[in-house]
Amino acid sequence: MTTPSDDARAERDLYRRLLELGLERDLAALLREALALVVELTAARFGYLELRDDEEPGGAPAWSIAHGLTPVEVEEVRARLSRGVIAYALASGATIITPSARLDPRFRDRASVQARQIEQVLCAPIGGEPPIGVLYLEGRAGGDAFTEDDRVRVELFACHLAPMADRLLGRCTRVDPTRRLRRTLHLEGLIGRSAALAGLLGDVALVAPLDVHVLLTGETGSGKSQIARIIHKNGPRCGGPFVEVNCAALPEALLESELFGAEPGAHSTASRRVTGKVAAAEGGTLVLDEIDQLSAACQAKMLHLLHARRYHPLGATEAVDANVRIIAATNADLHQAVARHSFREDLLYRLEVLPIRVPSLAERVDDVAPLATHFCARTCARHGFPPLELGRGTLRAAAAATWPGNARQLANAIEAAVIRAAGEGVRVVAERHLFADGGAPGAPAVSFQEATRRFQAELVRRTLAQTSGNVGRAADRLSLGRAEMQQLIHTFGLTVQELSH
């Protein structure tokens, strides 16, 4: 019989060993040690652990391991294991504990349960909704049932194992690093699975549920408007209106009226009351694209709106209450604009509560091929073409090209290429269709040596950005020594400090 001190010692030992597991960098070793630990703690006869991959057909296990069995027995168990119990745990997201599966009303009709006369079972899902895997324990020495203490320890174990396993799964190239975020966010039309996109979605998942203003920065065409819509769709105002205003698209004289509305006679064109975009976005989200183009007068009114949640329409004598979330977007450096005295510093501080930088397509090279494929299918559907596909050489060329206009430029280039291919009556879009002038966009002809140097520089820069400027981790990813990595950084004139933010 255990004493309270024994329980405390066992719990302390569990925490210590879980922390030690957290240092493991190899997924197979992690699963092997983790399963051995939990089998030992629960005195189970044998255990089975698997991680699942949503992208595999039929939800097949991506990794699996057994403990306490000979190799022959492992194959037999994998072939005959009670998928009913595991499927139940995965579907319900709840821990299964039973003294006798063959007598349990939930499982006694399962052929595998009766065939193997399965008795004691403790089965816990790993991870949240939906689980990323499952831990299955069967049998106990002496035929005793698993206890509530066993259940608590197994659930604690599964809770700690989930992020460790998910982190190591992310090292496998076949696993989408955005997978977990796609389970919890509504991401209509968002294409890609790069590490840079995963980092962006992590920021979006953090800020979307909070009713705070957001500043989106990033290059032209990088998708700031799409990210703004995703933030709205996943936020507390998702049921309200979503209103976008391009601050550079309207003359300065009309922009204030467009934003805040106007009373009749407030200006030469206001023959009737004008409802502004702030009022139109009431209860929802107002997106101000190219906010650096706001006039001084509009900046002052926007500052008052953010501070007091009130504003004055043009010509109005009384203030109007406003209940809107502001998402501002710009491709300009607002801090430099403040230094030039073209943008108010106090307005920047109000907007920059939770800034999010949208990565350029150069930082999302892994996303070029799926984006291009998406744009190809969209173009065929829009113009009524039969389905066309992009050749492998075309996809490689697109990924190697520079796209200063980002996804928007890529979309236009793919549309033009598809139209050219359709005009020729071919079914595969070739590289010559994409680069009709014989060269990649934004890049003059260069020597092989220079092209190789540029590729190496971009690869090093992108890897450093993905590792937040950690030279050692970046060197590991590229299978380089630290000294060699330092030399490349110096050769290409890269600054680690800039890449670490």
Secondary structure, 3 states (H helix, E strand, C coil): CCCHHHHHHHHHHHHHHHHHHCCCCCHHHHHHHHHHHHHHHHCEEEEEEEEECCCCHHHCEEEEEEECCCHHHHHHHHHHCCHHHHHHHHHHCCCEEECCCCCCCCCCCCHHHHHHCCCCEEEEEECCCCCCEEEEEEEEHHHCCCCHHHHHHHHHHHHHHHHHHHHHHCCCCCCCCCHHHHHHCCCCCCCCCCHHHHHHHHHHHHHCCCCCCEEEECCCCCCHHHHHHHHHHCCCCCCCCEEEEECCCCCHHHHHHHHHCECCCCCCCCCCCECCHHHHCCCCEEEEECHHHCCHHHHHHHHHHHHHCEECCECCCCCEECCCEEEEEECCCHHHHHHCCCCCHHHHHHHCCEEEECCCHHHCHHHHHHHHHHHHHHHHHHHCCCCCEECHHHHHHHHHCCCCCHHHHHHHHHHHHHHHHHHHCCCEECHHHHCCCCCCCCCCCCCHHHHHHHHHHHHHHHHHHHCCCCHHHHHHHCCCCHHHHHHHHHHCCCCHHHHCC
